[in-house]
Amino acid sequence: MQSYKNHIRFYPVHHFIFYPIVGVLFAFALRKAFTDEKNNALWFFAAAIVFLIGWLSFIVRQHYGMTVQNRIVVLEMRLRYYVLTNQHLELLEDKLTFGQIAALRFASDEELPLLLNRALSENLSVTDIKMAIKNWLPDHRRI
């Protein structure tokens, strides 16, 4: 069962295979750069390339997936809020951050309208919103 404490998700291929390999290659190249005096510039260059590959793979993977997911989250929340309250969330969106909207989606249908009003009136942080949720609505499909 998903909750605040276990809602973080890992992608095993990236988190447990690709990034450790990149980390080991970066550490190896950096070590060689300090120990191989004859080729240290080459090893520093290799370390920089490995670091850039790892960094770019993280940024690109996250950017594309998160951009699409963020748009879907807002659309999902607009629909849920309208179904529950017969009011448009678009009128309130400018007063909320995306993080607050994303946190509110974990609230059950019974809690959502009141918690959204609380988030607006008390300017609750993302963590405060998540901690206030009594009946966590899990999301097993996010990136």
C-alpha positions in Angstrom: 0.0 0.0 0.0 1.4 3.4 -1.0 1.9 6.1 1.6 3.9 9.2 2.2 6.8 7.1 3.5 7.1 4.8 0.5 5.8 6.9 -2.5 9.3 7.5 -4.0 9.8 5.3 -7.1 13.0 3.9 -8.6 13.7 2.9 -12.2 16.0 -0.2 -11.6 17.9 0.0 -15.0 18.9 3.6 -14.4 19.2 3.7 -10.6 20.8 0.3 -9.9 22.7 -0.5 -13.2 23.5 2.5 -15.4 24.3 5.1 -12.7 26.5 2.7 -10.6 28.4 1.8 -13.8 28.8 5.5 -14.7 29.9 6.2 -11.1 32.5 3.4 -11.2 33.9 4.6 -14.5 34.0 8.2 -13.3 35.9 7.2 -10.1 38.3 5.0 -12.1 39.0 7.8 -14.6 39.5 10.3 -11.8 41.8 7.9 -9.9 43.9 7.3 -13.0 44.0 11.1 -13.6 45.8 11.5 -10.3 48.0 8.4 -10.5 49.0 8.2 -14.1 51.2 11.3 -14.5 52.0 10.6 -18.1 48.4 10.6 -19.2 46.6 12.6 -16.5 45.2 15.1 -18.9 43.7 12.3 -21.0 42.2 10.7 -17.9 40.7 14.0 -16.7 39.1 14.4 -20.1 37.7 10.9 -19.8 36.4 11.6 -16.4 34.7 14.7 -17.6 33.1 12.9 -20.5 31.8 10.1 -18.3 30.4 12.7 -15.9 28.7 14.5 -18.7 27.2 11.3 -20.0 25.8 10.5 -16.6 24.5 14.0 -15.9 22.9 14.4 -19.4 21.2 11.0 -19.2 19.6 12.0 -15.9 18.6 15.4 -17.1 17.1 14.3 -20.4 15.3 11.2 -18.9 13.8 13.3 -16.2 13.0 16.3 -18.4 10.9 14.6 -21.0 9.0 12.3 -18.7 8.4 14.9 -16.0 7.2 17.5 -18.5 4.5 15.2 -19.8 3.6 13.9 -16.4 3.3 17.4 -14.9 0.8 18.4 -17.6 -1.2 15.2 -17.0 -1.2 15.8 -13.3 -2.7 19.2 -13.7 -5.4 17.9 -16.1 -6.2 15.1 -13.8 -6.6 17.5 -10.8 -8.8 19.8 -12.9 -11.1 16.9 -13.7 -11.2 15.5 -10.2 -11.8 18.9 -8.6 -14.6 19.7 -11.1 -16.3 16.3 -10.5 -16.1 16.7 -6.8 -17.1 20.3 -6.4 -18.6 21.4 -9.7 -16.1 24.3 -9.7 -13.1 24.9 -12.0 -9.7 24.4 -10.5 -8.3 26.8 -13.2 -9.6 29.7 -11.1 -7.4 28.6 -8.2 -4.3 27.3 -10.0 -2.4 30.6 -10.0 -2.5 30.6 -6.2 -1.0 27.1 -5.9 2.5 25.9 -7.0 2.7 22.8 -9.1 4.2 21.0 -6.2 1.1 21.7 -4.1 -1.2 20.5 -6.9 0.9 17.3 -7.3 0.8 16.7 -3.5 -3.0 17.2 -3.4 -3.5 14.4 -5.9 -2.6 11.9 -3.2 -5.6 13.0 -1.1 -8.7 10.9 -1.3 -11.9 12.4 -2.9 -13.3 13.0 0.5 -10.3 15.0 1.7 -9.4 16.9 -1.5 -11.7 19.9 -1.4 -11.1 20.7 2.2 -7.3 20.1 1.9 -7.1 22.3 -1.2 -8.8 25.1 0.7 -6.5 24.6 3.6 -3.5 24.7 1.3 -4.7 28.0 -0.1 -5.6 29.6 3.2 -2.6 28.4 5.2 -0.1 28.3 2.2 0.8 24.7 3.2 4.0 23.3 1.8 4.2 20.2 -0.3 5.3 18.2 2.8 2.6 19.6 5.0 0.0 18.7 2.4 1.2 15.1 2.1 1.5 14.8 5.9 -2.1 16.0 6.3 -3.5 13.3 4.1 -5.4 10.7 6.1 -6.5 8.4 3.3 -3.6 8.3 0.8 -4.6 7.8 -2.8 -1.7 5.8 -4.3 -0.2 6.6 -7.7 1.6 3.5 -9.1 2.0 4.9 -12.7 4.2 7.9 -12.3 7.7 8.4 -13.6 
